[in-house]
């Protein structure tokens, strides 16, 4: 009789132990499954941000093309004849002339500082070489000073809207000629006529 009473006690102990063991497993399962549900949600946010960036970049490109900004000489040559000396072309040549002016002014400043340096050479040949170099440099600066006057005149013509047209005939000077010589005031035909007259009177 004593042995029969012990058997139900063991079965009830095992039955009560099983639910307790099952609860931690369920808790672990919920803990491990929670990050798996969060991970897929983070991915769409990154794709939305990337899509927003690409959409803004794509929207920015047509704006620059619509304005008609000129970035190089090739863009200028591709433009139609009807666009000759429009606002964009005027702005491009103005920036080109201003860059030339700044370079000339920097060169003149460097030449002035170089000539102020009093160098003493024991060897007469070295002294003669330096003096010759200084003379050549001064000649270059003289040519640049003349060019600076033409640049100033060309910038003034841009302001009054007459830049790019021949002073004698009023015809367009042409983009290729202006790119080669931004300070040009005459068309090729008028320039050739002047050169023929100069040779005629020189002879």
Secondary structure, 3 states (H helix, E strand, C coil): CHHHHHHHHHHHHHHHHHHHHHHHHHHHHHHHHHHHHHHHHHHHHHHHHHHHHHHHHHHHHHHHHHHCCCCCHHHHHHCCHHHCCCHHHHHHHHHHHHHHHHHHHHHHHHHHHHHHCCCCCCCHHHHHHHHHHHHHHHHHHHHHHHHHHHHHHHHHHHHHCCCCECCCCCCECCHHHHHHCCCCCCCHHHHHHHHHHHHHHHC
